[in-house]
Each structure stands twice: as C-alpha cells, then as structure tokens.
Amino acid sequence: MNNDLLNLLKQRRSIYALGKNVKQSKEDLVDLLETVIEETPTAFNSQTTRAVFLFGDKHDQLWDIVVKRLKSEVPTEAAYAKTQEKIASFKAAYGTILYFTDTAVVHQLEHDFTLYADNFATWAEQAQGSAQLNAWVTMANNGIGASLQHYNPIIDELVADAFDIPENWTLRAQMPFGSIEAPAGSKDYMAREDRFKVLD
C-alpha cells in the first residue's frame, strides 16, 4: 500500500506556537495555496469557497479586531488576559487565511436545481472543509504550521468593513500560519470499533 498521502495527513497538526520565519515568499505561497483551493472538488463544480490572504499590517489588523471584539464577551479581566495571550499567539504568525463561502452562488444553485436545494449549503460547507484541509496539509508539507480558528460570526461585520469583503461572502474560518516554533502535543484517537463498521 502507498502511504504517501497518509504520511502527509499525519504531518498536519494544530500548531499554536507560530512565528514569522517562513522561507517561502508570499507570492509563491499565495500562488500555491490558490492552486490548491482551485483543485479542491466542489459539488456541481460550484466553486463556492473564497479566500483572503492577510500579511503584514493586514494580518495584525485582523487579530487586533478579534481581541478588541472579544473584550465584551469574556466575564472577567483575568479571563480577558488569557484571551489576549491566545490572540497574541495568532498575531505572532506570518499570515492568516480567511475562508469565506459565496452565498450568492449557493442561492443560485438552490434556485436552479430545486430538487437538491436543501443540500447546497451543506455541500458548500463540505467544500470549505476540503479546501481548508488541503491548504493545511500543503503548508505542513512545506514546513509551515497552522491552526484553524472560528471567531465568526461575532467578527463578521468588522472583518467585512476592514477588508472590503463582498456582502455575499460569509466568513467561515480563520487560519493563522507561520513557522513552527514548538511542535504540537500528542494526539489521542478513539477506539476504531466505536468509530467504524466493516460489513461483508
């Protein structure tokens, strides 16, 4: 059995100690990741996933927006201090990918293919997961760490205003990425007999 893909998947971990010591150029990274997302399959070839790449001041601005917005969500100053520390770890990264779904495409498909209308939003989410995983694995294969964050929907309007995001793009996730400054911890797996069935 060829285990090349399995080995790549095992490289992909949630890395929280991220830095800016990335060897690849921004241009090469963006070109690679755009191609990866383009090659990710979508139902009806709908291509509903959108991505915004943030570097430098724009990357910093995102995480400043997040930490400021979260201040009203945490119950105590001590809790907010922990939140600030967590967000600072994302801001320390080299860049961030913002993942969006183009809801205009989803709604058009619902209109055009009424038999499957109830499925298109779900299929768009599946496309998101596929694109995010493919980008994540690709970065891991190039020695770049990442994690996947979900501060949407509480930051949606602020992000849209800050980065001139079209109204029909709905924020689905944020992926800070950068050099791996410390490895991921150990990973636990549930018992296979509780997760899988093989029937003859």
Secondary structure, 3 states (H helix, E strand, C coil): CCCHHHHHHHHCCECCCEECCCCCCHHHHHHHHHHHHHCCCCHHHCCCEEEEEEEHHHHHHHHHHHHHHHCCCCCCHHHHHHHHHHHHHHHCCCEEEEEEEEHHHHHHHHHHCHHHHHHHHHHHHHHHHHHHHHHHHHHHHCCEEECCECCCCCCHHHHHHHHCCCCCEEEEEEEEEEEECCCCCCCCCCCHHHCCCCCC
